[in-house]
């Protein structure tokens, strides 16, 4: 019996794909933060972490959301015209 991953929106690339949990601890004294990433973004984050250059996940996810919101707003404006 195979188990399938839940599908949703990746917090980094904003694509709808199967999601995997990525746990980030931004500072040694900070609480862990969990992100839901697709396998491609999870691999990028893991590779960067393994090379000693961890990604600033909070910033990247915030920027991805901001860009997606801007695209959605432009799309709605174009539909009204």
Phi, psi and omega in degrees: 000125182263145179256130181260148178284147176294143179259141179189194181268122176297133182288346182260306182265350178066019177268151177273114184206170171299140186249149177230148182276132175242123180259126181241135173243097189298326179222154182304331183259000183273161175285152178290145177238130180261135177241148176258109185239150172287169184298324180296312180289325177299317179297320178296316180295318180295317180297315179298319179295318180294332179272008177077018181229067185298147179284149173276083188300319181300314180295313183297318180291322177297317179293320178298318178294318180299316180293320179294320177298320179295318178296319179296320179295318178296322180296316179296321179295319180293324180292326180287333184284000000 
